[in-house]
Amino acid sequence: MTRNLKVLLSAYACRPGEGSEPSVGWNVARELVKHHQVWVITRGNNRPYIEAELQRNPIPGLNVIYCETPQGLVTFTLKQPMVYLHYYLWQIQAYFTARQLHQEVGFNLVHHLTYVRYSSPSFLALLPIPFIWGPVGGAESTPQAFWQDFSNRGKVYEIGRHLVHRLGELDPFVRLTAQRSVLARGTTADTTHRLSQLGATKVEVVSQLGLSSQEIARLNQGVNPNLNPIRFISIGRLLHWKGFHLGLRGFAQANLGDDAQYWIIGHGPELNRLQRLAKTLGIDHQVKFWGELSRQETFAKLKDCLALIHPSLHDSGGLVCLEAMAAGCPVICLNLGGPALAVTETTGFKVEAQTPEQVVQDLAEAIATLAKDPELSLTLGRCAQQRIEEVYSWNKKGRELAQLYESLIPTFPAQIQVLTFHKNS
């Protein structure tokens, strides 16, 4: 029998109509309210977007609580890279809001959704009810062999990123978050390993990503079966760890002929380096840098391409891979992180990441294979669309999460130590 539970969600990022983490917060809340009573705590800056959407498409039973740190802290901490300090302080404010709300409502369970970041705590774990953490990610790292291609700026970033996560693990509240979780979900095996090290007793690997039925319908409108010229595409911020330099080298080594094209959508600090690399490789006349496009424009471009090249070196999710698969576009990715979880041998190619030279060679072989056999691309694309429907639709993920909640409630001890702290302590 289905139980109508009172569920509290923590979603710092929660905004309709967007991708990445805002999509996670919003879509989980929207789907869960079909099965349980749902309250979601989110940032105050999400209010205009959420209220506009609810005015257009009301969702009965969805209770949104807007929580914010003092205004002075908002102004200071939202300047990059201080946003994570704001996130930390917001978590504290959210705890006090949630504690008061729990006294009024009496929640059965609390679930932290966003940020999807394992090295920052969720103070809502202190509530005396079952706490689910995640999926969270971030423990993925670039294999050492690939650092040789990074600029000094990129190497400093990688070192800093590693140190920030390790310092986060020393935070007693991060460890407490893990230890008080009835279930800790990681986006990859790398992250679940760290969650276990932090003291989580029950962990599992689950992707945090999904696509709404509207997005799937929009993307699943059929691909162009007669692509001429042949085009490949990469989408994302132009950052060193996204691996676009590997994609360019693989495309050049595939030697497809001058009529083949490689489209790159996105912007970022690596643009000039990538443009210079394309020229050095002698493929600058075949490579089109489109800059940043809207999601709708990006979706349209996907349908004109044979496959997505996504050689990211550490990616907890990889939403663009799901979008490409929903569009019937096979994915060529590295066997790393979130993309490796989404892509199978029936939906694309997963390249091992041992050395840059080996990756470039294997990318070139995958690119050449699809270019020579468009029918294979169509077959992989159809399987990719089926996998999205079966595994990554928010509708299905919502049902599964609602059932998970019901299964976890009986496992929670009748008596539990209640941990609290006070604003003035």
C-alpha positions in Angstrom: 0.0 0.0 0.0 1.3 3.4 -0.9 2.0 5.7 2.1 1.5 9.4 1.8 4.6 10.7 3.5 5.6 14.2 4.5 8.9 14.8 2.8 11.2 17.8 3.2 13.7 18.5 0.3 16.8 20.7 0.5 17.5 22.2 -2.9 19.8 25.2 -2.9 19.6 25.1 -6.7 16.0 24.7 -7.8 14.7 26.4 -10.9 12.3 25.4 -13.7 13.3 25.4 -17.3 17.0 25.2 -16.7 19.6 22.4 -17.0 22.2 21.0 -14.6 21.6 21.4 -10.8 18.6 23.7 -10.9 16.9 21.1 -13.0 17.6 18.4 -10.4 16.1 20.4 -7.6 13.0 21.4 -9.5 12.2 18.1 -11.3 12.6 15.9 -8.2 10.2 18.2 -6.3 7.7 18.3 -9.1 7.7 14.5 -9.6 7.6 13.6 -5.9 4.5 15.6 -5.2 2.6 13.1 -7.3 3.2 10.5 -4.7 3.9 12.3 -1.3 3.4 15.6 0.4 6.4 17.7 -0.4 8.0 20.8 1.1 11.1 22.1 -0.6 13.5 24.6 0.9 15.4 26.7 -1.6 17.2 30.0 -2.1 15.3 33.2 -2.2 16.6 34.1 -5.6 14.7 31.2 -7.1 11.4 32.7 -6.1 10.5 34.7 -9.3 11.2 31.8 -11.5 9.3 29.2 -9.4 6.3 31.5 -8.8 6.1 32.4 -12.5 6.1 28.7 -13.4 3.5 27.8 -10.7 1.3 30.6 -12.0 1.4 29.1 -15.5 1.3 25.5 -14.4 0.0 25.1 -10.8 1.3 22.1 -8.9 -1.2 21.3 -6.1 0.5 20.1 -2.9 4.0 21.5 -3.6 5.0 23.8 -0.8 8.1 26.0 -1.5 9.9 27.7 1.4 12.3 30.4 0.4 15.3 30.8 2.7 18.2 33.3 2.5 21.2 34.4 4.5 21.4 38.1 5.6 21.5 40.4 2.7 25.0 41.6 3.4 26.3 38.1 3.2 24.5 37.5 -0.1 26.2 40.5 -1.7 29.6 39.5 -0.5 29.6 35.7 -0.9 28.0 35.4 -4.4 31.1 36.8 -6.0 32.9 33.9 -7.5 34.6 31.8 -6.1 32.9 32.7 -2.8 29.6 31.1 -3.8 30.4 28.0 -1.9 30.8 30.0 1.3 27.3 31.3 0.7 26.1 27.8 0.1 27.6 26.7 3.4 26.1 29.6 5.3 22.8 29.0 3.6 22.8 25.4 4.8 23.0 26.7 8.4 20.1 29.1 7.8 18.1 26.3 6.2 18.6 24.1 9.2 16.9 26.6 11.6 14.1 27.1 9.1 13.6 23.4 8.7 13.7 22.7 12.5 10.9 25.2 13.0 8.9 23.7 10.1 9.4 20.2 11.4 7.8 21.2 14.7 4.8 22.4 12.8 4.5 19.7 10.1 6.2 16.6 11.5 8.1 15.3 8.5 8.7 11.6 7.9 11.9 12.1 6.0 14.4 14.8 4.7 16.4 14.6 1.5 19.3 16.8 0.4 19.3 17.3 -3.4 21.5 20.2 -4.3 24.2 21.2 -4.5 25.4 17.9 -5.7 28.6 18.3 -3.7 30.0 15.6 -1.4 32.5 17.8 0.5 30.0 20.2 1.9 27.7 19.3 4.7 23.9 19.4 4.9 22.9 20.5 8.4 19.4 19.1 7.8 21.0 15.8 8.8 20.7 17.0 12.3 16.9 16.7 12.2 15.6 13.7 14.2 14.2 12.0 11.1 15.6 9.8 8.3 18.1 11.7 6.2 19.0 10.9 2.6 22.1 12.5 1.1 22.4 13.0 -2.6 23.2 11.9 -5.2 26.3 14.0 -4.5 29.5 14.1 -6.6 32.8 15.7 -6.9 35.3 13.0 -5.9 36.2 12.4 -9.6 39.6 13.6 -10.7 41.6 13.9 -13.9 44.0 11.0 -14.4 47.5 12.3 -13.8 48.7 11.4 -17.3 46.4 14.1 -18.8 47.8 17.0 -16.8 50.6 17.4 -19.4 48.1 19.1 -21.8 46.9 21.6 -19.2 48.1 25.2 -19.0 49.6 26.4 -15.7 46.2 27.8 -14.9 44.5 24.4 -15.5 47.1 22.7 -13.2 46.5 25.2 -10.4 42.8 24.6 -10.8 43.2 20.8 -10.5 45.4 21.1 -7.4 43.1 23.6 -5.8 40.0 21.5 -6.5 41.6 18.5 -4.9 42.7 20.4 -1.8 39.2 22.0 -1.4 37.5 18.6 -1.4 40.1 17.1 1.0 39.7 20.0 3.4 36.0 19.6 3.2 36.3 16.0 4.3 38.0 17.3 7.5 34.9 19.3 8.4 33.2 17.4 11.3 29.8 18.4 9.9 30.6 16.7 6.6 31.4 13.5 8.4 28.3 13.9 10.6 26.2 14.3 7.4 27.6 11.0 6.1 27.3 9.2 9.4 23.6 10.3 9.9 22.5 9.3 6.4 20.2 6.3 6.2 21.3 6.3 2.6 24.2 8.2 0.9 24.0 8.3 -2.9 27.0 9.1 -5.1 27.0 10.0 -8.8 30.0 7.8 -9.4 32.0 5.0 -7.8 34.7 7.5 -6.9 32.3 9.5 -4.8 30.6 6.5 -3.1 34.1 5.4 -2.1 34.7 8.8 -0.4 31.2 8.7 1.2 32.1 5.3 2.8 35.4 6.7 4.0 33.5 9.6 5.6 31.3 7.1 7.6 28.2 6.5 5.5 27.1 2.9 6.2 24.8 2.5 3.2 25.9 3.9 -0.2 24.9 3.4 -3.8 25.8 4.8 -7.2 22.9 6.7 -8.8 22.9 9.5 -11.4 21.5 12.7 -10.2 20.3 13.6 -13.7 17.1 13.2 -15.7 15.0 14.7 -18.4 11.4 15.8 -18.2 8.7 14.3 -20.5 8.5 17.6 -22.3 12.3 17.7 -22.9 12.3 14.1 -24.1 9.3 14.8 -26.5 11.1 17.9 -27.8 14.3 16.0 -28.4 12.8 12.8 -29.6 11.4 14.2 -32.9 13.7 12.2 -35.2 17.2 12.8 -36.4 18.3 13.7 -39.9 19.0 10.3 -41.5 20.8 11.9 -44.5 23.5 14.1 -43.0 25.5 15.8 -45.6 28.1 16.9 -44.7 28.9 14.6 -41.8 29.0 16.6 -38.5 30.2 15.8 -35.0 29.4 18.1 -32.1 30.7 18.9 -28.6 28.8 21.0 -26.1 29.8 22.6 -22.8 31.9 25.2 -21.1 35.3 25.6 -22.8 37.3 24.5 -19.8 40.6 22.5 -19.7 39.0 19.5 -18.0 36.2 19.2 -20.5 38.7 17.6 -22.9 37.8 19.4 -26.1 41.4 19.5 -27.1 41.3 15.7 -27.2 38.1 15.8 -29.3 39.8 18.1 -31.8 42.9 15.9 -32.0 40.7 12.8 -32.4 38.7 14.4 -35.2 41.8 15.4 -37.0 43.3 12.0 -36.7 40.1 10.3 -38.0 41.0 11.9 -41.4 37.4 12.2 -42.6 38.0 14.5 -45.5 37.6 18.2 -45.9 33.8 18.1 -46.1 33.3 16.7 -42.6 32.6 19.2 -39.8 33.1 19.5 -36.1 30.8 21.9 -34.2 31.7 23.1 -30.7 29.0 24.9 -28.7 29.9 26.8 -25.6 32.2 29.5 -24.3 35.0 29.8 -21.7 38.7 30.5 -21.1 40.0 27.7 -23.4 38.5 29.2 -26.5 41.7 30.8 -27.9 43.7 27.7 -27.1 41.2 25.5 -28.9 41.1 27.8 -31.9 44.9 27.8 -32.1 44.9 24.0 -31.8 42.4 23.6 -34.6 44.6 25.7 -36.8 47.8 23.8 -35.9 46.0 20.5 -36.7 45.0 21.9 -40.1 41.2 21.5 -39.4 40.3 25.1 -38.6 38.2 25.3 -41.8 36.2 22.3 -40.6 35.7 23.4 -37.0 32.8 25.8 -36.2 32.8 27.5 -32.7 29.2 28.5 -32.2 29.7 30.2 -28.8 27.0 30.0 -26.2 23.5 29.0 -27.4 20.2 28.6 -25.7 19.0 25.1 -24.9 16.5 25.2 -27.7 19.1 26.2 -30.2 21.5 23.6 -28.9 18.8 20.9 -29.2 18.2 21.9 -32.8 21.9 21.6 -33.6 22.1 18.1 -32.1 19.6 16.8 -34.7 22.0 17.8 -37.5 25.0 15.9 -36.1 26.0 12.3 -36.3 27.3 11.9 -32.7 28.3 13.9 -29.6 31.9 13.9 -28.7 32.2 14.3 -24.9 35.8 13.7 -23.7 35.4 15.1 -20.2 38.1 14.2 -17.8 36.1 14.5 -14.6 32.4 15.0 -14.8 30.0 14.0 -12.0 27.0 14.1 -14.4 27.1 15.1 -18.0 23.6 16.2 -18.7 24.5 17.0 -22.3 25.0 13.2 -22.8 21.4 12.5 -21.8 20.2 15.3 -24.1 22.1 13.9 -27.0 20.8 10.4 -26.3 17.2 11.6 -26.1 17.8 13.3 -29.5 18.9 10.0 -31.0 22.5 11.1 -31.1 25.1 8.5 -30.1 27.7 9.6 -27.5 31.5 9.1 -27.7 32.8 9.7 -24.2 35.6 8.6 -21.9 35.0 5.8 -19.5 35.1 8.2 -16.6 32.6 9.7 -14.2 28.9 10.3 -14.9 29.0 9.9 -18.7 30.4 6.4 -18.3 27.3 5.6 -16.2 24.9 6.8 -18.8 26.5 5.5 -22.0 26.5 1.8 -22.8 28.0 -0.2 -25.7 24.5 -0.1 -27.3 24.2 3.7 -27.2 27.7 4.9 -28.1 31.4 4.4 -27.4 33.3 4.6 -24.1 37.0 5.2 -24.5 39.4 4.1 -21.7 41.5 7.0 -20.3 45.1 5.7 -20.0 47.1 8.3 -21.9 46.3 11.3 -24.1 47.8 9.5 -27.1 45.7 6.4 -26.5 42.5 8.4 -26.0 43.1 10.4 -29.2 43.6 7.2 -31.2 40.5 5.6 -29.7 38.4 8.7 -30.3 39.6 8.8 -33.9 38.6 5.2 -34.4 35.1 5.7 -32.9 34.6 8.9 -35.0 35.8 7.1 -38.2 33.6 4.1 -37.5 30.4 6.2 -37.2 31.3 8.4 -40.2 31.7 5.3 -42.4 28.5 3.6 -41.1 25.7 6.1 -40.6 23.3 3.2 -40.2 25.2 2.2 -37.0 24.7 5.8 -35.8 20.9 5.5 -36.3 20.9 2.1 -34.5 22.8 3.4 -31.5 20.7 6.5 -31.5 17.4 4.5 -31.3 18.9 2.5 -28.4 20.0 5.7 -26.7 16.4 7.1 -26.9 15.1 3.9 -25.4 17.6 4.0 -22.5 16.5 7.6 -21.7 12.9 6.5 -21.5 13.7 3.5 -19.3 16.3 4.9 -17.0 16.5 8.7 -17.1 13.0 10.1 -17.4 12.1 12.3 -14.4 8.7 10.7 -14.3 10.2 7.2 -13.7 12.9 8.5 -11.4 10.2 10.2 -9.3 8.2 7.0 -8.9 11.3 5.1 -7.9 12.4 7.7 -5.4 8.9 7.7 -3.8 9.1 4.0 -3.4 12.5 4.3 -1.9 11.3 6.6 0.7 8.6 4.2 1.7 11.1 1.3 2.0 13.5 3.4 4.2 11.1 4.6 6.8 10.7 1.2 8.6 14.5 0.9 8.8 14.9 4.1 10.8 15.4 3.5 14.6 12.4 4.4 16.8 14.7 6.3 19.1 17.6 8.4 17.8 19.9 10.8 19.4 18.7 14.3 18.6 21.5 16.7 17.7 20.9 20.4 17.7 22.8 23.6 17.9 21.6 27.1 18.6 22.2 30.3 16.8 23.5 32.0 19.9 25.8 29.2 21.1 
